[in-house]
Amino acid sequence: MAPFFAAGLVILYGVNSFANVMMSTAEFKNDPRNPNLKNQKH
């Protein structure tokens, strides 16, 4: 079972890093659902 858990962690890490990259693109930078936007005042 250990290889499946390891593969799951690798997949989750990849999805998380891809989501972080997508949040910083120009298209989603000013999206109100972006959690990084909550720290800034309009």
N, C-alpha and C positions, 0 to 999 in steps of 0.2 A: 504493500500500500504506500510505502514511502515515495516511490517514484511518481505516483499520481499526485500526492500532496506537493512534492517539489515542482512538478509541472504546473499545478494550479497556481502556486506562488509566482512562478515565472510569468504565466499568462496575466495574472492580476497586476504584477509590476509593469508589464508592457502596456496594458490598458490604461493604468494610472498615468504613466509617463506620456502616453499619446494624448490623454485628456488634458494634461497640463500644457502640452504644446499647443493643442487646439484652443485653449482658453486665452493664449497670448497672441493669437493671430488677429489681424485687423478686423476681420468680419465679426468676431465674437468679443472683441475687447470692450465694447460699449454696451454689450447685452446686459440687461438688468438681472439676468439669472447668473451672471458671472460672479463667483464668490470673491474674486479679487477686487471687484468694483465697490464692494461695501465699505472698504477702508477709506475711500476717497469721497470728499464732499463735492457736490455738483456746483 
